């Protein structure tokens, strides 16, 4: 049976058909739906872990114990889990071990554009790169086999367009992959210097064997069309090139993108007057091709930035320009905080108080966008807390009295708590605001350790953020409602004034949760509106200004009522529908 | 079918463009074509511009639609229609919901919402414009805008009417089926 599946869902299907026993991940666009799709398969143990490092270690443990296991993450999540990844390369795999990493060229939903292929080379772990959903499933199944056959973890590299494109997948029955025996094996599983020295030798030998495999395996394919132009491509750029160049060129499609094989590439390259390497982001394949003395064209005709497309490839390789209707100069439509978003109240107050805001990763990064423009910095998961500590230490007490960190509930558990411990331990006096909206928001509503539910929706123990902060030594911890603007403002002022660390838990659930039911809608009484534009400072997409008065678009307003609290003249009324 | 068909669905995050593309995708697999549907998730969905590509034919390679490649653009909002115009093929069709949603730069006064968008579109494309929100209300829910627009799109393809109706029956939950079938009908008959 053929089914239309997202690339991500196809990876999950591949894991199921391969008899995978465990999947542990932390959500991150564009990888999230892989793990969410695993929920469909009752016989796989699946979980959201507190962060990617924990997730990877859970999968590594499962593999050592003899079960096929997988962990999935976005590119920057791979940075978080890099520590265990580099060492499990030495340990290898008992049950097949797969790490599926999704890059985000063009940064649809990311803070950088890093190329995960560098990790494959650096950690000496083979990497497969599928180019559509069908290959996502097949490569995932193959990755588990490859892992067991070569005693190595295996990377699968996706990118946004592969993860989030649906295409047809042939569904098969799951394979029987019984647990392998677990044996105590200190030289292989205990990585201390004496043992690791031995394992490093094995890793280098393994890479040589994998290079030999690369010459003749199903992952790499040559397609001859009798052309004098050869193209080497993988993943997205292969399908773009196929569409742009059709049978005007010959192709070497790489499915195994690490290790690359000198013999394979030299053997392909010898037939062409002109050889192209087409790859998004960094010139990883191109650098290898040039390093073995093969001439090729690549980045000098393309770009290191963003996504490629068929027109771009047509222009570079064939010199054909595509005429199109010119772009009009029109307003952008950047993403905004949703109507009813609890963070809007928080940022309104922080902006009003003129504070420096050390920001973090999540929906609330949008607090940096006009008109709120409240957030000063965004670096990576958890950095809001630790970076603020560094700011306070160099700029001193006065600066710290106007400085807060903002971090979501899930992000705080992921890696904010360690920063908070640093503040307490090293005698800081920062104010940290945990934006507790009862869910992991940006990635599309995943459960986390603070929500009291597992990925399968089962009830579980819930981390109590208040107790947790107190337990690490923060004595001033309070829970406030960010929609109670006056109360929230007073709380922020009090905690900034305190000479010790403090945590404000800004608690109000995400407006998109099904359990949140705002009713009615808000309306501006035009005769009472004094045109002060205070409501416009909220940056609510439902409120605009027309003919000198504020107006609320009823097709967008969800009746959250925040604007009612902001209007100093009582001109905004909430009415039931 | 000689060439692949490329359909772009554009709108504002939260308008229900994903359901529209899923219905379209399911219609196409029922017909036995190869198909690719490319969506946007994550930050871009938060009230930003949203673009979905649906491509079908004997064999589809790239999941994305580049400039000058779309046969039909289905726009849920006027400004997004204008933004997508360079992606339309010469002589392509633009179906546009004649409604505006102000983007934040317009709300804050940093930019102005362009006037005369429908006229600009008409100079460059075969345009069908309609007030899909009004028709959705008529069908029983303002949320059915997406299915009204699918109805208009259905009429612009050579895919039989029955295939669409059967797919909607399979895709939409029972509770909302009557409203959605009515919405489809209102779009199909304009």
Interface residues (C-beta under 8 A of the other chain):
Chain A: X2 X4 X6 X29 X30 X32 X33 X108 X109 X132 X161 X164 X165 X166 X167 X168 X239 X240 X242 X243 X244 X309 X310 X311 X312 X322 X323 X324 X325 X326 X327 X328 X330 X331 X332 X333 X334 X335 X336 X337 X338 X363 X365 X366 X369 X370 X371 X442 X443 X444 X536 X539 X541 X543 X544 X545 X553 X555 X556
Chain B: X12 X13 X14 X25 X26 X29 X34 X35 X36 X37 X38 X39 X40 X41 X42 X43 X44 X45 X46 X47 X48 X49 X60 X61 X62 X63 X64 X66 X67 X68 X69 X79 X80 X82 X83 X85 X86 X87 X88 X101 X102 X103 X104 X105 X106 X107 X108 X109 X110 X111 X112 X113 X114 X120 X124 X133 X142
